[in-house]
Amino acid sequence: MSKPLSSPRGFAFRPDLDTLKACRGMSAEDKLRWLEEANEFVRRFVPPERLDQWERIRRGEHGDGKETP
């Protein structure tokens, strides 16, 4: 199963081999549709403050807006 990873520069998601194999047969259009639907779901149900926090973490920034070393 895929799982999120913590890194010194923030947050990353790395799918495992089984997930990659399952997605291999999907068309590019189906993959993009899935991604758009997932993003729409998250943006609909996650508060804006949390989305902002996740974006800062993804960029590897501290809460003060400065990048991690």
Predicted model as a PDB file, atoms N, CA, C, CB and O in Angstrom, pLDDT in the B-factor column:
MODEL        1                                                                  
ATOM      1  N   MET A   1       0.831  -1.176   0.000  1.00 53.00           N  
ATOM      2  CA  MET A   1       0.000   0.000   0.000  1.00 53.00           C  
ATOM      3  C   MET A   1       0.880   1.245   0.000  1.00 53.00           C  
ATOM      4  CB  MET A   1      -0.948  -0.005   1.206  1.00 53.00           C  
ATOM      5  O   MET A   1       1.946   1.259   0.615  1.00 53.00           O  
ATOM      6  N   SER A   2       0.441   2.264  -0.674  1.00 56.00           N  
ATOM      7  CA  SER A   2       1.181   3.516  -0.728  1.00 56.00           C  
ATOM      8  C   SER A   2       1.058   4.246   0.594  1.00 56.00           C  
ATOM      9  CB  SER A   2       0.680   4.398  -1.879  1.00 56.00           C  
ATOM     10  O   SER A   2       0.066   4.104   1.309  1.00 56.00           O  
ATOM     11  N   LYS A   3       2.077   5.029   0.909  1.00 56.00           N  
ATOM     12  CA  LYS A   3       2.013   5.798   2.144  1.00 56.00           C  
ATOM     13  C   LYS A   3       2.820   7.073   2.001  1.00 56.00           C  
ATOM     14  CB  LYS A   3       2.521   4.971   3.333  1.00 56.00           C  
ATOM     15  O   LYS A   3       3.774   7.138   1.226  1.00 56.00           O  
ATOM     16  N   PRO A   4       2.416   8.112   2.778  1.00 55.00           N  
ATOM     17  CA  PRO A   4       3.164   9.367   2.746  1.00 55.00           C  
ATOM     18  C   PRO A   4       4.505   9.199   3.439  1.00 55.00           C  
ATOM     19  CB  PRO A   4       2.360  10.498   3.407  1.00 55.00           C  
ATOM     20  O   PRO A   4       4.664   8.375   4.339  1.00 55.00           O  
ATOM     21  N   LEU A   5       5.458   9.996   2.999  1.00 54.00           N  
ATOM     22  CA  LEU A   5       6.788   9.968   3.584  1.00 54.00           C  
ATOM     23  C   LEU A   5       7.129  11.354   4.111  1.00 54.00           C  
ATOM     24  CB  LEU A   5       7.840   9.495   2.551  1.00 54.00           C  
ATOM     25  O   LEU A   5       6.746  12.366   3.524  1.00 54.00           O  
ATOM     26  N   SER A   6       7.839  11.386   5.203  1.00 53.00           N  
ATOM     27  CA  SER A   6       8.324  12.646   5.734  1.00 53.00           C  
ATOM     28  C   SER A   6       9.753  12.833   5.233  1.00 53.00           C  
ATOM     29  CB  SER A   6       8.253  12.677   7.302  1.00 53.00           C  
ATOM     30  O   SER A   6      10.527  11.878   5.176  1.00 53.00           O  
ATOM     31  N   SER A   7      10.092  14.048   4.877  1.00 54.00           N  
ATOM     32  CA  SER A   7      11.442  14.331   4.411  1.00 54.00           C  
ATOM     33  C   SER A   7      11.906  15.651   5.019  1.00 54.00           C  
ATOM     34  CB  SER A   7      11.498  14.382   2.856  1.00 54.00           C  
ATOM     35  O   SER A   7      11.084  16.433   5.496  1.00 54.00           O  
ATOM     36  N   PRO A   8      13.208  15.907   5.008  1.00 56.00           N  
ATOM     37  CA  PRO A   8      13.703  17.165   5.568  1.00 56.00           C  
ATOM     38  C   PRO A   8      13.171  18.388   4.833  1.00 56.00           C  
ATOM     39  CB  PRO A   8      15.210  17.179   5.541  1.00 56.00           C  
ATOM     40  O   PRO A   8      13.125  19.480   5.399  1.00 56.00           O  
ATOM     41  N   ARG A   9      12.770  18.214   3.578  1.00 57.00           N  
ATOM     42  CA  ARG A   9      12.285  19.348   2.784  1.00 57.00           C  
ATOM     43  C   ARG A   9      10.768  19.430   2.777  1.00 57.00           C  
ATOM     44  CB  ARG A   9      12.797  19.248   1.357  1.00 57.00           C  
ATOM     45  O   ARG A   9      10.216  20.201   1.992  1.00 57.00           O  
ATOM     46  N   GLY A  10      10.064  18.669   3.614  1.00 58.00           N  
ATOM     47  CA  GLY A  10       8.613  18.756   3.661  1.00 58.00           C  
ATOM     48  C   GLY A  10       7.965  17.396   3.603  1.00 58.00           C  
ATOM     49  O   GLY A  10       8.369  16.475   4.312  1.00 58.00           O  
ATOM     50  N   PHE A  11       6.977  17.271   2.775  1.00 60.00           N  
ATOM     51  CA  PHE A  11       6.137  16.085   2.717  1.00 60.00           C  
ATOM     52  C   PHE A  11       6.114  15.553   1.295  1.00 60.00           C  
ATOM     53  CB  PHE A  11       4.709  16.395   3.209  1.00 60.00           C  
ATOM     54  O   PHE A  11       6.095  16.327   0.338  1.00 60.00           O  
ATOM     55  N   ALA A  12       6.114  14.249   1.157  1.00 67.00           N  
ATOM     56  CA  ALA A  12       6.071  13.641  -0.179  1.00 67.00           C  
ATOM     57  C   ALA A  12       5.210  12.393  -0.131  1.00 67.00           C  
ATOM     58  CB  ALA A  12       7.500  13.299  -0.691  1.00 67.00           C  
ATOM     59  O   ALA A  12       5.051  11.788   0.929  1.00 67.00           O  
ATOM     60  N   PHE A  13       4.664  12.009  -1.250  1.00 74.00           N  
ATOM     61  CA  PHE A  13       3.892  10.779  -1.374  1.00 74.00           C  
ATOM     62  C   PHE A  13       4.570   9.920  -2.420  1.00 74.00           C  
ATOM     63  CB  PHE A  13       2.398  11.064  -1.750  1.00 74.00           C  
ATOM     64  O   PHE A  13       4.790  10.360  -3.549  1.00 74.00           O  
ATOM     65  N   ARG A  14       4.900   8.700  -2.046  1.00 82.00           N  
ATOM     66  CA  ARG A  14       5.566   7.780  -2.961  1.00 82.00           C  
ATOM     67  C   ARG A  14       4.743   6.506  -3.071  1.00 82.00           C  
ATOM     68  CB  ARG A  14       7.011   7.464  -2.485  1.00 82.00           C  
ATOM     69  O   ARG A  14       4.681   5.735  -2.113  1.00 82.00           O  
ATOM     70  N   PRO A  15       4.108   6.265  -4.214  1.00 85.00           N  
ATOM     71  CA  PRO A  15       3.330   5.030  -4.357  1.00 85.00           C  
ATOM     72  C   PRO A  15       4.240   3.809  -4.367  1.00 85.00           C  
ATOM     73  CB  PRO A  15       2.492   5.070  -5.641  1.00 85.00           C  
ATOM     74  O   PRO A  15       5.368   3.859  -4.857  1.00 85.00           O  
ATOM     75  N   ASP A  16       3.727   2.711  -3.816  1.00 89.00           N  
ATOM     76  CA  ASP A  16       4.509   1.483  -3.819  1.00 89.00           C  
ATOM     77  C   ASP A  16       4.358   0.764  -5.165  1.00 89.00           C  
ATOM     78  CB  ASP A  16       4.073   0.560  -2.657  1.00 89.00           C  
ATOM     79  O   ASP A  16       3.592   1.205  -6.022  1.00 89.00           O  
ATOM     80  N   LEU A  17       5.065  -0.309  -5.344  1.00 92.00           N  
ATOM     81  CA  LEU A  17       5.098  -1.029  -6.612  1.00 92.00           C  
ATOM     82  C   LEU A  17       3.717  -1.552  -7.006  1.00 92.00           C  
ATOM     83  CB  LEU A  17       6.085  -2.183  -6.528  1.00 92.00           C  
ATOM     84  O   LEU A  17       3.349  -1.490  -8.179  1.00 92.00           O  
ATOM     85  N   ASP A  18       2.953  -2.062  -6.047  1.00 91.00           N  
ATOM     86  CA  ASP A  18       1.612  -2.567  -6.356  1.00 91.00           C  
ATOM     87  C   ASP A  18       0.702  -1.467  -6.880  1.00 91.00           C  
ATOM     88  CB  ASP A  18       0.991  -3.203  -5.120  1.00 91.00           C  
ATOM     89  O   ASP A  18      -0.066  -1.690  -7.816  1.00 91.00           O  
ATOM     90  N   THR A  19       0.781  -0.292  -6.290  1.00 87.00           N  
ATOM     91  CA  THR A  19      -0.022   0.838  -6.751  1.00 87.00           C  
ATOM     92  C   THR A  19       0.386   1.241  -8.159  1.00 87.00           C  
ATOM     93  CB  THR A  19       0.120   2.030  -5.794  1.00 87.00           C  
ATOM     94  O   THR A  19      -0.469   1.507  -9.003  1.00 87.00           O  
ATOM     95  N   LEU A  20       1.683   1.287  -8.414  1.00 89.00           N  
ATOM     96  CA  LEU A  20       2.164   1.625  -9.756  1.00 89.00           C  
ATOM     97  C   LEU A  20       1.683   0.608 -10.792  1.00 89.00           C  
ATOM     98  CB  LEU A  20       3.696   1.700  -9.767  1.00 89.00           C  
ATOM     99  O   LEU A  20       1.278   0.981 -11.893  1.00 89.00           O  
ATOM    100  N   LYS A  21       1.729  -0.667 -10.437  1.00 90.00           N  
ATOM    101  CA  LYS A  21       1.267  -1.709 -11.363  1.00 90.00           C  
ATOM    102  C   LYS A  21      -0.227  -1.563 -11.643  1.00 90.00           C  
ATOM    103  CB  LYS A  21       1.564  -3.111 -10.792  1.00 90.00           C  
ATOM    104  O   LYS A  21      -0.667  -1.742 -12.779  1.00 90.00           O  
ATOM    105  N   ALA A  22      -1.002  -1.241 -10.616  1.00 87.00           N  
ATOM    106  CA  ALA A  22      -2.438  -1.084 -10.790  1.00 87.00           C  
ATOM    107  C   ALA A  22      -2.773   0.098 -11.704  1.00 87.00           C  
ATOM    108  CB  ALA A  22      -3.109  -0.903  -9.435  1.00 87.00           C  
ATOM    109  O   ALA A  22      -3.761   0.061 -12.437  1.00 87.00           O  
ATOM    110  N   CYS A  23      -1.956   1.134 -11.658  1.00 88.00           N  
ATOM    111  CA  CYS A  23      -2.210   2.335 -12.463  1.00 88.00           C  
ATOM    112  C   CYS A  23      -1.613   2.247 -13.864  1.00 88.00           C  
ATOM    113  CB  CYS A  23      -1.657   3.553 -11.758  1.00 88.00           C  
ATOM    114  O   CYS A  23      -1.957   3.047 -14.734  1.00 88.00           O  
ATOM    115  N   ARG A  24      -0.736   1.298 -14.086  1.00 90.00           N  
ATOM    116  CA  ARG A  24      -0.039   1.198 -15.357  1.00 90.00           C  
ATOM    117  C   ARG A  24      -1.005   1.040 -16.537  1.00 90.00           C  
ATOM    118  CB  ARG A  24       0.927   0.031 -15.321  1.00 90.00           C  
ATOM    119  O   ARG A  24      -0.771   1.585 -17.616  1.00 90.00           O  
ATOM    120  N   GLY A  25      -2.078   0.298 -16.324  1.00 89.00           N  
ATOM    121  CA  GLY A  25      -3.019   0.052 -17.407  1.00 89.00           C  
ATOM    122  C   GLY A  25      -3.998   1.184 -17.662  1.00 89.00           C  
ATOM    123  O   GLY A  25      -4.755   1.140 -18.632  1.00 89.00           O  
ATOM    124  N   MET A  26      -3.995   2.201 -16.805  1.00 91.00           N  
ATOM    125  CA  MET A  26      -4.917   3.327 -16.981  1.00 91.00           C  
ATOM    126  C   MET A  26      -4.418   4.252 -18.087  1.00 91.00           C  
ATOM    127  CB  MET A  26      -5.080   4.112 -15.659  1.00 91.00           C  
ATOM    128  O   MET A  26      -3.215   4.462 -18.244  1.00 91.00           O  
ATOM    129  N   SER A  27      -5.350   4.792 -18.840  1.00 94.00           N  
ATOM    130  CA  SER A  27      -4.974   5.769 -19.860  1.00 94.00           C  
ATOM    131  C   SER A  27      -4.579   7.076 -19.175  1.00 94.00           C  
ATOM    132  CB  SER A  27      -6.142   6.003 -20.871  1.00 94.00           C  
ATOM    133  O   SER A  27      -4.925   7.314 -18.018  1.00 94.00           O  
ATOM    134  N   ALA A  28      -3.857   7.909 -19.899  1.00 93.00           N  
ATOM    135  CA  ALA A  28      -3.470   9.220 -19.353  1.00 93.00           C  
ATOM    136  C   ALA A  28      -4.721  10.024 -18.998  1.00 93.00           C  
ATOM    137  CB  ALA A  28      -2.589  10.009 -20.372  1.00 93.00           C  
ATOM    138  O   ALA A  28      -4.745  10.726 -17.987  1.00 93.00           O  
ATOM    139  N   GLU A  29      -5.752   9.922 -19.826  1.00 96.00           N  
ATOM    140  CA  GLU A  29      -7.001  10.642 -19.567  1.00 96.00           C  
ATOM    141  C   GLU A  29      -7.637  10.171 -18.250  1.00 96.00           C  
ATOM    142  CB  GLU A  29      -7.990  10.443 -20.743  1.00 96.00           C  
ATOM    143  O   GLU A  29      -8.105  10.990 -17.459  1.00 96.00           O  
ATOM    144  N   ASP A  30      -7.654   8.857 -18.019  1.00 94.00           N  
ATOM    145  CA  ASP A  30      -8.211   8.325 -16.775  1.00 94.00           C  
ATOM    146  C   ASP A  30      -7.390   8.757 -15.567  1.00 94.00           C  
ATOM    147  CB  ASP A  30      -8.283   6.803 -16.835  1.00 94.00           C  
ATOM    148  O   ASP A  30      -7.951   9.072 -14.518  1.00 94.00           O  
ATOM    149  N   LYS A  31      -6.074   8.773 -15.706  1.00 91.00           N  
ATOM    150  CA  LYS A  31      -5.215   9.207 -14.598  1.00 91.00           C  
ATOM    151  C   LYS A  31      -5.460  10.679 -14.261  1.00 91.00           C  
ATOM    152  CB  LYS A  31      -3.729   8.984 -14.950  1.00 91.00           C  
ATOM    153  O   LYS A  31      -5.552  11.042 -13.089  1.00 91.00           O  
ATOM    154  N   LEU A  32      -5.564  11.514 -15.277  1.00 94.00           N  
ATOM    155  CA  LEU A  32      -5.827  12.937 -15.046  1.00 94.00           C  
ATOM    156  C   LEU A  32      -7.209  13.154 -14.450  1.00 94.00           C  
ATOM    157  CB  LEU A  32      -5.694  13.722 -16.348  1.00 94.00           C  
ATOM    158  O   LEU A  32      -7.380  13.998 -13.570  1.00 94.00           O  
ATOM    159  N   ARG A  33      -8.198  12.397 -14.924  1.00 95.00           N  
ATOM    160  CA  ARG A  33      -9.547  12.500 -14.368  1.00 95.00           C  
ATOM    161  C   ARG A  33      -9.522  12.130 -12.876  1.00 95.00           C  
ATOM    162  CB  ARG A  33     -10.537  11.578 -15.149  1.00 95.00           C  
ATOM    163  O   ARG A  33     -10.121  12.825 -12.055  1.00 95.00           O  
ATOM    164  N   TRP A  34      -8.833  11.042 -12.528  1.00 90.00           N  
ATOM    165  CA  TRP A  34      -8.736  10.630 -11.136  1.00 90.00           C  
ATOM    166  C   TRP A  34      -8.093  11.733 -10.295  1.00 90.00           C  
ATOM    167  CB  TRP A  34      -7.933   9.325 -11.017  1.00 90.00           C  
ATOM    168  O   TRP A  34      -8.571  12.052  -9.207  1.00 90.00           O  
ATOM    169  N   LEU A  35      -7.013  12.307 -10.805  1.00 91.00           N  
ATOM    170  CA  LEU A  35      -6.318  13.365 -10.077  1.00 91.00           C  
ATOM    171  C   LEU A  35      -7.217  14.585  -9.878  1.00 91.00           C  
ATOM    172  CB  LEU A  35      -5.042  13.768 -10.821  1.00 91.00           C  
ATOM    173  O   LEU A  35      -7.251  15.160  -8.790  1.00 91.00           O  
ATOM    174  N   GLU A  36      -7.943  14.979 -10.922  1.00 95.00           N  
ATOM    175  CA  GLU A  36      -8.849  16.121 -10.807  1.00 95.00           C  
ATOM    176  C   GLU A  36      -9.954  15.848  -9.786  1.00 95.00           C  
ATOM    177  CB  GLU A  36      -9.464  16.452 -12.173  1.00 95.00           C  
ATOM    178  O   GLU A  36     -10.303  16.728  -9.000  1.00 95.00           O  
ATOM    179  N   GLU A  37     -10.500  14.641  -9.796  1.00 94.00           N  
ATOM    180  CA  GLU A  37     -11.549  14.287  -8.845  1.00 94.00           C  
ATOM    181  C   GLU A  37     -11.015  14.267  -7.410  1.00 94.00           C  
ATOM    182  CB  GLU A  37     -12.147  12.922  -9.202  1.00 94.00           C  
ATOM    183  O   GLU A  37     -11.692  14.717  -6.485  1.00 94.00           O  
ATOM    184  N   ALA A  38      -9.816  13.751  -7.234  1.00 90.00           N  
ATOM    185  CA  ALA A  38      -9.214  13.718  -5.898  1.00 90.00           C  
ATOM    186  C   ALA A  38      -8.968  15.140  -5.390  1.00 90.00           C  
ATOM    187  CB  ALA A  38      -7.888  12.917  -5.918  1.00 90.00           C  
ATOM    188  O   ALA A  38      -9.254  15.441  -4.231  1.00 90.00           O  
ATOM    189  N   ASN A  39      -8.445  16.007  -6.244  1.00 90.00           N  
ATOM    190  CA  ASN A  39      -8.209  17.398  -5.846  1.00 90.00           C  
ATOM    191  C   ASN A  39      -9.512  18.114  -5.523  1.00 90.00           C  
ATOM    192  CB  ASN A  39      -7.466  18.149  -6.951  1.00 90.00           C  
ATOM    193  O   ASN A  39      -9.582  18.874  -4.557  1.00 90.00           O  
ATOM    194  N   GLU A  40     -10.537  17.878  -6.319  1.00 94.00           N  
ATOM    195  CA  GLU A  40     -11.841  18.499  -6.065  1.00 94.00           C  
ATOM    196  C   GLU A  40     -12.401  18.037  -4.713  1.00 94.00           C  
ATOM    197  CB  GLU A  40     -12.836  18.157  -7.205  1.00 94.00           C  
ATOM    198  O   GLU A  40     -12.923  18.845  -3.945  1.00 94.00           O  
ATOM    199  N   PHE A  41     -12.289  16.752  -4.433  1.00 92.00           N  
ATOM    200  CA  PHE A  41     -12.768  16.214  -3.167  1.00 92.00           C  
ATOM    201  C   PHE A  41     -12.040  16.874  -1.996  1.00 92.00           C  
ATOM    202  CB  PHE A  41     -12.581  14.687  -3.125  1.00 92.00           C  
ATOM    203  O   PHE A  41     -12.675  17.332  -1.046  1.00 92.00           O  
ATOM    204  N   VAL A  42     -10.724  16.922  -2.064  1.00 90.00           N  
ATOM    205  CA  VAL A  42      -9.937  17.515  -0.975  1.00 90.00           C  
ATOM    206  C   VAL A  42     -10.301  18.978  -0.795  1.00 90.00           C  
ATOM    207  CB  VAL A  42      -8.427  17.373  -1.250  1.00 90.00           C  
ATOM    208  O   VAL A  42     -10.521  19.420   0.333  1.00 90.00           O  
ATOM    209  N   ARG A  43     -10.370  19.731  -1.867  1.00 90.00           N  
ATOM    210  CA  ARG A  43     -10.655  21.165  -1.770  1.00 90.00           C  
ATOM    211  C   ARG A  43     -12.065  21.440  -1.271  1.00 90.00           C  
ATOM    212  CB  ARG A  43     -10.455  21.828  -3.119  1.00 90.00           C  
ATOM    213  O   ARG A  43     -12.317  22.492  -0.684  1.00 90.00           O  
ATOM    214  N   ARG A  44     -12.987  20.512  -1.495  1.00 94.00           N  
ATOM    215  CA  ARG A  44     -14.360  20.684  -1.029  1.00 94.00           C  
ATOM    216  C   ARG A  44     -14.482  20.445   0.476  1.00 94.00           C  
ATOM    217  CB  ARG A  44     -15.290  19.741  -1.780  1.00 94.00           C  
ATOM    218  O   ARG A  44     -15.271  21.112   1.145  1.00 94.00           O  
ATOM    219  N   PHE A  45     -13.711  19.505   1.011  1.00 92.00           N  
ATOM    220  CA  PHE A  45     -13.926  19.080   2.386  1.00 92.00           C  
ATOM    221  C   PHE A  45     -12.833  19.481   3.383  1.00 92.00           C  
ATOM    222  CB  PHE A  45     -14.071  17.622   2.409  1.00 92.00           C  
ATOM    223  O   PHE A  45     -13.016  19.322   4.590  1.00 92.00           O  
ATOM    224  N   VAL A  46     -11.721  19.988   2.901  1.00 91.00           N  
ATOM    225  CA  VAL A  46     -10.639  20.393   3.805  1.00 91.00           C  
ATOM    226  C   VAL A  46     -10.695  21.918   3.962  1.00 91.00           C  
ATOM    227  CB  VAL A  46      -9.229  19.927   3.259  1.00 91.00           C  
ATOM    228  O   VAL A  46     -10.769  22.640   2.968  1.00 91.00           O  
ATOM    229  N   PRO A  47     -10.661  22.404   5.196  1.00 93.00           N  
ATOM    230  CA  PRO A  47     -10.710  23.857   5.413  1.00 93.00           C  
ATOM    231  C   PRO A  47      -9.531  24.569   4.732  1.00 93.00           C  
ATOM    232  CB  PRO A  47     -10.708  24.167   6.923  1.00 93.00           C  
ATOM    233  O   PRO A  47      -8.431  24.022   4.649  1.00 93.00           O  
ATOM    234  N   PRO A  48      -9.775  25.797   4.246  1.00 93.00           N  
ATOM    235  CA  PRO A  48      -8.719  26.555   3.553  1.00 93.00           C  
ATOM    236  C   PRO A  48      -7.449  26.718   4.379  1.00 93.00           C  
ATOM    237  CB  PRO A  48      -9.237  27.919   3.172  1.00 93.00           C  
ATOM    238  O   PRO A  48      -6.346  26.685   3.833  1.00 93.00           O  
ATOM    239  N   GLU A  49      -7.595  26.896   5.696  1.00 93.00           N  
ATOM    240  CA  GLU A  49      -6.417  27.059   6.550  1.00 93.00           C  
ATOM    241  C   GLU A  49      -5.547  25.802   6.508  1.00 93.00           C  
ATOM    242  CB  GLU A  49      -6.840  27.371   8.002  1.00 93.00           C  
ATOM    243  O   GLU A  49      -4.319  25.888   6.487  1.00 93.00           O  
ATOM    244  N   ARG A  50      -6.191  24.643   6.496  1.00 91.00           N  
ATOM    245  CA  ARG A  50      -5.442  23.384   6.456  1.00 91.00           C  
ATOM    246  C   ARG A  50      -4.764  23.221   5.089  1.00 91.00           C  
ATOM    247  CB  ARG A  50      -6.380  22.177   6.746  1.00 91.00           C  
ATOM    248  O   ARG A  50      -3.626  22.758   5.014  1.00 91.00           O  
ATOM    249  N   LEU A  51      -5.455  23.598   4.018  1.00 91.00           N  
ATOM    250  CA  LEU A  51      -4.847  23.533   2.689  1.00 91.00           C  
ATOM    251  C   LEU A  51      -3.602  24.413   2.618  1.00 91.00           C  
ATOM    252  CB  LEU A  51      -5.860  23.959   1.613  1.00 91.00           C  
ATOM    253  O   LEU A  51      -2.586  24.016   2.048  1.00 91.00           O  
ATOM    254  N   ASP A  52      -3.687  25.615   3.204  1.00 92.00           N  
ATOM    255  CA  ASP A  52      -2.527  26.511   3.236  1.00 92.00           C  
ATOM    256  C   ASP A  52      -1.383  25.885   4.030  1.00 92.00           C  
ATOM    257  CB  ASP A  52      -2.912  27.873   3.845  1.00 92.00           C  
ATOM    258  O   ASP A  52      -0.222  25.963   3.630  1.00 92.00           O  
ATOM    259  N   GLN A  53      -1.723  25.268   5.152  1.00 90.00           N  
ATOM    260  CA  GLN A  53      -0.708  24.613   5.977  1.00 90.00           C  
ATOM    261  C   GLN A  53      -0.043  23.479   5.194  1.00 90.00           C  
ATOM    262  CB  GLN A  53      -1.334  24.071   7.286  1.00 90.00           C  
ATOM    263  O   GLN A  53       1.181  23.353   5.204  1.00 90.00           O  
ATOM    264  N   TRP A  54      -0.837  22.666   4.523  1.00 86.00           N  
ATOM    265  CA  TRP A  54      -0.289  21.561   3.727  1.00 86.00           C  
ATOM    266  C   TRP A  54       0.627  22.079   2.623  1.00 86.00           C  
ATOM    267  CB  TRP A  54      -1.424  20.725   3.116  1.00 86.00           C  
ATOM    268  O   TRP A  54       1.668  21.484   2.345  1.00 86.00           O  
ATOM    269  N   GLU A  55       0.244  23.179   1.999  1.00 88.00           N  
ATOM    270  CA  GLU A  55       1.068  23.744   0.930  1.00 88.00           C  
ATOM    271  C   GLU A  55       2.412  24.211   1.475  1.00 88.00           C  
ATOM    272  CB  GLU A  55       0.340  24.910   0.246  1.00 88.00           C  
ATOM    273  O   GLU A  55       3.443  24.005   0.836  1.00 88.00           O  
ATOM    274  N   ARG A  56       2.411  24.842   2.656  1.00 89.00           N  
ATOM    275  CA  ARG A  56       3.674  25.269   3.266  1.00 89.00           C  
ATOM    276  C   ARG A  56       4.540  24.058   3.605  1.00 89.00           C  
ATOM    277  CB  ARG A  56       3.409  26.107   4.537  1.00 89.00           C  
ATOM    278  O   ARG A  56       5.751  24.078   3.386  1.00 89.00           O  
ATOM    279  N   ILE A  57       3.922  23.007   4.136  1.00 84.00           N  
ATOM    280  CA  ILE A  57       4.673  21.788   4.454  1.00 84.00           C  
ATOM    281  C   ILE A  57       5.233  21.175   3.174  1.00 84.00           C  
ATOM    282  CB  ILE A  57       3.775  20.764   5.198  1.00 84.00           C  
ATOM    283  O   ILE A  57       6.389  20.754   3.140  1.00 84.00           O  
ATOM    284  N   ARG A  58       4.412  21.124   2.118  1.00 83.00           N  
ATOM    285  CA  ARG A  58       4.857  20.549   0.849  1.00 83.00           C  
ATOM    286  C   ARG A  58       6.078  21.289   0.308  1.00 83.00           C  
ATOM    287  CB  ARG A  58       3.722  20.584  -0.181  1.00 83.00           C  
ATOM    288  O   ARG A  58       6.984  20.683  -0.265  1.00 83.00           O  
ATOM    289  N   ARG A  59       6.087  22.604   0.498  1.00 87.00           N  
ATOM    290  CA  ARG A  59       7.220  23.413   0.033  1.00 87.00           C  
ATOM    291  C   ARG A  59       8.414  23.318   0.973  1.00 87.00           C  
ATOM    292  CB  ARG A  59       6.801  24.868  -0.113  1.00 87.00           C  
ATOM    293  O   ARG A  59       9.495  23.812   0.650  1.00 87.00           O  
ATOM    294  N   GLY A  60       8.234  22.688   2.132  1.00 86.00           N  
ATOM    295  CA  GLY A  60       9.330  22.541   3.086  1.00 86.00           C  
ATOM    296  C   GLY A  60       9.557  23.773   3.927  1.00 86.00           C  
ATOM    297  O   GLY A  60      10.671  24.013   4.394  1.00 86.00           O  
ATOM    298  N   GLU A  61       8.507  24.562   4.128  1.00 85.00           N  
ATOM    299  CA  GLU A  61       8.636  25.783   4.915  1.00 85.00           C  
ATOM    300  C   GLU A  61       8.233  25.534   6.361  1.00 85.00           C  
ATOM    301  CB  GLU A  61       7.784  26.904   4.312  1.00 85.00           C  
ATOM    302  O   GLU A  61       7.402  24.674   6.653  1.00 85.00           O  
ATOM    303  N   HIS A  62       8.835  26.301   7.257  1.00 69.00           N  
ATOM    304  CA  HIS A  62       8.410  26.325   8.652  1.00 69.00           C  
ATOM    305  C   HIS A  62       7.131  27.144   8.718  1.00 69.00           C  
ATOM    306  CB  HIS A  62       9.526  26.921   9.594  1.00 69.00           C  
ATOM    307  O   HIS A  62       6.734  27.773   7.737  1.00 69.00           O  
ATOM    308  N   GLY A  63       6.493  27.131   9.872  1.00 59.00           N  
ATOM    309  CA  GLY A  63       5.300  27.936  10.063  1.00 59.00           C  
ATOM    310  C   GLY A  63       5.526  29.413   9.892  1.00 59.00           C  
ATOM    311  O   GLY A  63       4.575  30.169   9.693  1.00 59.00           O  
ATOM    312  N   ASP A  64       6.797  29.847   9.968  1.00 58.00           N  
ATOM    313  CA  ASP A  64       7.113  31.276   9.840  1.00 58.00           C  
ATOM    314  C   ASP A  64       7.333  31.685   8.383  1.00 58.00           C  
ATOM    315  CB  ASP A  64       8.357  31.614  10.663  1.00 58.00           C  
ATOM    316  O   ASP A  64       7.696  32.829   8.109  1.00 58.00           O  
ATOM    317  N   GLY A  65       7.113  30.744   7.437  1.00 53.00           N  
ATOM    318  CA  GLY A  65       7.291  31.059   6.024  1.00 53.00           C  
ATOM    319  C   GLY A  65       8.690  30.873   5.506  1.00 53.00           C  
ATOM    320  O   GLY A  65       8.931  31.017   4.308  1.00 53.00           O  
ATOM    321  N   LYS A  66       9.645  30.548   6.409  1.00 57.00           N  
ATOM    322  CA  LYS A  66      11.025  30.335   5.979  1.00 57.00           C  
ATOM    323  C   LYS A  66      11.223  28.867   5.578  1.00 57.00           C  
ATOM    324  CB  LYS A  66      12.020  30.735   7.108  1.00 57.00           C  
ATOM    325  O   LYS A  66      10.615  27.966   6.156  1.00 57.00           O  
ATOM    326  N   GLU A  67      12.069  28.650   4.599  1.00 53.00           N  
ATOM    327  CA  GLU A  67      12.347  27.292   4.154  1.00 53.00           C  
ATOM    328  C   GLU A  67      13.188  26.543   5.194  1.00 53.00           C  
ATOM    329  CB  GLU A  67      13.067  27.311   2.795  1.00 53.00           C  
ATOM    330  O   GLU A  67      13.984  27.131   5.927  1.00 53.00           O  
ATOM    331  N   THR A  68      12.977  25.220   5.227  1.00 51.00           N  
ATOM    332  CA  THR A  68      13.791  24.411   6.119  1.00 51.00           C  
ATOM    333  C   THR A  68      15.196  24.303   5.543  1.00 51.00           C  
ATOM    334  CB  THR A  68      13.167  23.007   6.327  1.00 51.00           C  
ATOM    335  O   THR A  68      15.369  24.379   4.327  1.00 51.00           O  
ATOM    336  N   PRO A  69      16.201  24.128   6.396  1.00 49.00           N  
ATOM    337  CA  PRO A  69      17.578  24.028   5.905  1.00 49.00           C  
ATOM    338  C   PRO A  69      17.816  22.751   5.124  1.00 49.00           C  
ATOM    339  CB  PRO A  69      18.552  24.105   7.059  1.00 49.00           C  
ATOM    340  O   PRO A  69      18.926  22.519   4.644  1.00 49.00           O  
TER     341      PRO A  69                                                      
ENDMDL                                                                          
END                                                                             
